[in-house]
Structure formats: C-alpha cells, structure tokens
Amino acid sequence: MKWNKGKPPEAGWYPAWRIRSPSWNNAWRWWDGECWSWAAFPHETAEKAGRWARNKEVKGHNSEILWGKA
C-alpha cells in the first residue's frame, strides 16, 4: 500500500497510522474533510468504531498521520 501525507481526496474511512505510533499500523481513521478521528481497529465493533469517529484527533497530530487507500 502506498502511504500518503496530507488531506485525503474525500471524507471516509482510511487505513491510517500516526508517525509517532507505528505499532498502530492496522488502525482505521475517519477523515471528515477537516480532521482525523481517533483510531479504530478491525477487531472492534461498528458501534465502537463510530464512537472513535466522533472523537477528533488533536489538531497538532493531524500532520503526523499517514493514510492509504485500501
């Protein structure tokens, strides 16, 4: 998978990881067009992933997030 930095082309779920947290390499994050959500993981329920999507990442961390296209 090719990892990208910056804003994704559209809102949605993306495989993503934070540069300072490489152990979270299987995380998915919601991009709402302005900000990343907290990380959700494949083993979690859809309800829990939705809860993480409502929580926004600290703005200073957004520039550290790499995203891929699954």
C-alpha positions as CSV (number, residue, x, y, z in Angstrom):
1,M,0.0,0.0,0.0
2,K,1.2,3.5,-0.8
3,W,1.1,5.8,2.2
4,N,0.2,9.4,1.8
5,K,0.6,12.5,3.9
6,G,-1.9,15.4,3.9
7,K,-5.6,15.6,3.3
8,P,-7.3,12.6,1.6
9,P,-9.4,13.4,-1.5
10,E,-12.8,12.8,0.2
11,A,-14.4,12.1,3.6
12,G,-14.4,8.5,4.7
13,W,-12.6,5.7,6.5
14,Y,-8.9,5.2,5.6
15,P,-6.2,2.8,6.8
16,A,-4.0,5.2,8.7
17,W,-1.2,5.4,11.2
18,R,0.5,8.1,13.2
19,I,4.2,8.6,12.6
20,R,4.9,8.6,16.3
21,S,2.7,5.5,16.9
22,P,4.0,2.9,14.4
23,S,2.6,0.0,16.4
24,W,-0.9,1.1,15.4
25,N,-0.3,0.2,11.8
26,N,-3.6,-1.7,11.4
27,A,-5.8,1.3,12.5
28,W,-8.5,2.9,10.5
29,R,-9.5,6.6,10.9
30,W,-12.4,8.7,9.7
31,W,-11.5,11.8,7.7
32,D,-14.3,14.3,7.9
33,G,-12.8,16.7,5.4
34,E,-11.0,18.7,8.0
35,C,-9.8,16.5,10.8
36,W,-8.9,12.9,11.6
37,S,-10.7,10.8,14.2
38,W,-9.2,8.7,16.9
39,A,-8.0,5.3,15.7
40,A,-10.4,2.3,15.3
41,F,-9.2,-1.3,14.8
42,P,-10.6,-4.2,12.8
43,H,-11.4,-6.3,15.8
44,E,-13.7,-3.6,17.3
45,T,-17.4,-3.4,16.8
46,A,-19.0,-1.0,14.4
47,E,-20.5,0.8,17.4
48,K,-17.1,1.3,19.0
49,A,-15.6,2.5,15.6
50,G,-18.4,5.0,15.4
51,R,-17.6,6.2,18.9
52,W,-14.0,6.7,17.9
53,A,-15.0,8.5,14.7
54,R,-16.8,11.1,16.8
55,N,-13.6,11.9,18.7
56,K,-11.3,14.2,16.8
57,E,-7.6,13.8,16.9
58,V,-5.6,16.7,18.4
59,K,-5.1,19.2,15.6
60,G,-1.3,19.1,16.1
61,H,-1.3,15.4,15.4
62,N,-3.2,15.6,12.1
63,S,0.1,16.4,10.2
64,E,1.6,13.2,11.6
65,I,-1.0,10.9,10.2
66,L,-0.2,8.9,7.1
67,W,-3.1,7.3,5.1
68,G,-3.5,4.7,2.4
69,K,-6.2,3.7,0.0
70,A,-7.4,0.1,0.7
